Amino acid sequence: MTKIIHRGWFSIAIVVALINGLEVPFNTATYAYIFKLITTRDLAGVGIYLAIVLGGYLFFSLLSYQQSWVVNKNVAFINLRLKTRYVEAKVERDDPSQQDFEANGLSFLMNDLKLLEDNYWRNVFRLLGYGTTILVTTGYALHNSFRLTGIFLAFMLVPMVFQRLASKGTTTKATVWSQKNAQLATRVKDLLHGAMTIRRYHAEAGYRTKLLRDVGSVEEANAALKNRIALANSLLMYLFYLFSETPIAIGIYLTISGILTLPEFVAVQYSTNMILNSVNQMLTCINQIGSTKDVRQQLRRSISKEGVTAKLPMKSAQFQELRLTNISFKREHRDILNVVNLRVQKGEKVLIQGPSGVGKSTLLSIMLKELPVTNGQLLLNGQEYDDAQVENLFSKVSQIPIIFAETVRYNLTLGMPFSEDAILVAVRQAGLSDVIKESKLNQQIAEDGKNLSGGQLKRIEIARALLFKRQVLLIDEGTASLDSATVRQIHDTLLSLTNLTVIEVDHHIPHELLSKYDRHYQLNNGRLEALN
Ligand SMILES: Nc1ncnc2c1ncn2[C@@H]1O[C@H](COP(=O)(O)OP(=O)(O)OP(=O)(O)O)[C@@H](O)[C@H]1O
């Protein structure tokens, strides 16, 4: 909590909110002062009254601006911390194979954290101000008439009891709203990604109904949430009015009977009215804060460090051997791999071929521990291992290149410090030199790499994998979209790096390159068959 909040700015916000909370008591005191002036016929006091009131309101107006400013400063700081921590946790710890991983993350960042800002943090600062108002105004009222103030406050307790009942249901409504938003984010992300295809086939009508339904459910859920909060607030407001009229009648009786003076009655009545208002506002804030319970829990789960296991170092940081023994893997009760055995030793170059959909990519994911096997054993350097342990040893060129909407340089280095020479060597080894001259390293790549060719994007991924110098390189159809001269050139480099272990799956490898692999397998019907 303390790391999310900037202590200095938060303290200033508390002080400003507390001082600003004095506006109501000031208001009350000056209002009661009017009646005192009238009943004592104090003509000279009128000027003093005007000066105090005008000066006071000028002060509170400026303070009100100051309060907004300091609250915005705090909210900006809190958002900065929460948003970056949330994204960091998603990138570094969450499982990217979860359904709608990207859309859910985006939706949480854009919608749920906004709900948290509006309904939680801003209300926390409001509560501080109302707290001061209630405290000081109650003191002032008690000072004027202990008895009448006691009666007012006792009546006020009744509606407060109803507050918890009235706020029930806001959390549920907020959860529904959040789920609908995530659903809409998935839909829009998908539509924007496929916009060109939809236009090409004039298929706009095909998605409109689904889009309307998803946007409609978000808006419905939003309205339902706001209505629930409004209903709770209106109910509370009515209860407050209901229970404040009786003490007013008692106050009138006491004043007519001469037990209270008119200024005392006005001071108590006005003060308690203001206390009532502030309590009402406070409960409204608490209601809204309640609607963020689920978001807060989700955020806490996401950014908490619990459950993160420390990365265990491998017995040896040097890759020696990867051994797969009797590996079987089922997907939705369907056998994909069936008793696969494979042993890859340091420096070996292994090629696995097989028809489309046979399970080649699945086999690589299993090696990386991205997928759990149904049966069998995987050993790295003779040891069982987990996904964290392969991170320092393995790199992977994916079937669909992972490209960031950043510069070419960032896409190669991922923002890590590499020497210019090392970058240029990797660029050359990946066959990118003619495409990316030194000056073009700072060229911006568009979203999803739209301003580069498929082959260029593939080569960027290969260069990245080479630059990071992991000892084992897994290549999933890494050169499939390249012309045969470039495929040959890249493989000449990759297959000649003696310390690099390569496990490649591809069915487009030119025939003359096959002999350069130490081992060549065919994956068929879930089994690996050695071809050399
Ligand atoms: N996330 C998934 N959920 C369910 N089934 C999947 C999933 N990913 C892949 N499959 C299925 O698992 C099987 C193996 O897929 P995999 O991607 O490993 O094949 P592949 O040999 O790499 O194919 P290709 O050469 O076309 O890339 C396929 O039948 C595929 O439909």
Ligand as a Chemical Component Dictionary entry (heavy atoms), coordinates in Angstrom:
data_LIG
# 
_chem_comp.id                   LIG 
_chem_comp.type                 NON-POLYMER 
_chem_comp.pdbx_formal_charge   0 
_chem_comp.three_letter_code    LIG 
# 
loop_
_chem_comp_atom.comp_id 
_chem_comp_atom.atom_id 
_chem_comp_atom.alt_atom_id 
_chem_comp_atom.type_symbol 
_chem_comp_atom.charge 
_chem_comp_atom.model_Cartn_x 
_chem_comp_atom.model_Cartn_y 
_chem_comp_atom.model_Cartn_z 
_chem_comp_atom.pdbx_ordinal 
LIG N1  N1  N 0 -4.593 -24.525 -28.206 1  
LIG C1  C1  C 0 -5.047 -25.644 -28.802 2  
LIG N2  N2  N 0 -6.190 -26.215 -28.376 3  
LIG C2  C2  C 0 -6.648 -27.354 -28.922 4  
LIG N3  N3  N 0 -6.018 -28.007 -29.919 5  
LIG C3  C3  C 0 -4.878 -27.482 -30.392 6  
LIG C4  C4  C 0 -4.326 -26.282 -29.863 7  
LIG N4  N4  N 0 -3.188 -26.014 -30.506 8  
LIG C5  C5  C 0 -3.027 -27.010 -31.419 9  
LIG N5  N5  N 0 -4.030 -27.883 -31.344 10 
LIG C6  C6  C 0 -4.178 -29.103 -32.139 11 
LIG O1  O1  O 0 -3.075 -29.951 -31.810 12 
LIG C7  C7  C 0 -2.606 -30.609 -32.988 13 
LIG C8  C8  C 0 -1.125 -30.392 -33.143 14 
LIG O2  O2  O 0 -0.907 -29.010 -33.423 15 
LIG P1  P1  P 0 0.539  -28.428 -33.733 16 
LIG O3  O3  O 0 0.416  -26.978 -33.835 17 
LIG O4  O4  O 0 1.496  -28.996 -32.751 18 
LIG O5  O5  O 0 0.820  -29.092 -35.162 19 
LIG P2  P2  P 0 2.052  -28.820 -36.148 20 
LIG O6  O6  O 0 2.563  -30.151 -36.543 21 
LIG O7  O7  O 0 3.004  -27.877 -35.541 22 
LIG O8  O8  O 0 1.270  -28.152 -37.365 23 
LIG P3  P3  P 0 1.821  -27.095 -38.466 24 
LIG O9  O9  O 0 2.913  -27.751 -39.230 25 
LIG O10 O10 O 0 0.613  -26.862 -39.302 26 
LIG O11 O11 O 0 2.268  -25.913 -37.696 27 
LIG C9  C9  C 0 -3.436 -30.063 -34.157 28 
LIG O12 O12 O 0 -4.396 -31.040 -34.485 29 
LIG C10 C10 C 0 -4.088 -28.829 -33.617 30 
LIG O13 O13 O 0 -5.362 -28.669 -34.172 31 
# 
loop_
_chem_comp_bond.comp_id 
_chem_comp_bond.atom_id_1 
_chem_comp_bond.atom_id_2 
_chem_comp_bond.value_order 
_chem_comp_bond.pdbx_ordinal 
LIG N1  C1  SING 1  
LIG C1  N2  SING 2  
LIG C1  C4  DOUB 3  
LIG N2  C2  DOUB 4  
LIG C2  N3  SING 5  
LIG N3  C3  DOUB 6  
LIG C3  C4  SING 7  
LIG C3  N5  SING 8  
LIG C4  N4  SING 9  
LIG N4  C5  DOUB 10 
LIG C5  N5  SING 11 
LIG N5  C6  SING 12 
LIG C6  O1  SING 13 
LIG C6  C10 SING 14 
LIG O1  C7  SING 15 
LIG C7  C8  SING 16 
LIG C7  C9  SING 17 
LIG C8  O2  SING 18 
LIG O2  P1  SING 19 
LIG P1  O3  DOUB 20 
LIG P1  O4  SING 21 
LIG P1  O5  SING 22 
LIG O5  P2  SING 23 
LIG P2  O6  DOUB 24 
LIG P2  O7  SING 25 
LIG P2  O8  SING 26 
LIG O8  P3  SING 27 
LIG P3  O9  DOUB 28 
LIG P3  O10 SING 29 
LIG P3  O11 SING 30 
LIG C9  O12 SING 31 
LIG C9  C10 SING 32 
LIG C10 O13 SING 33 
# 
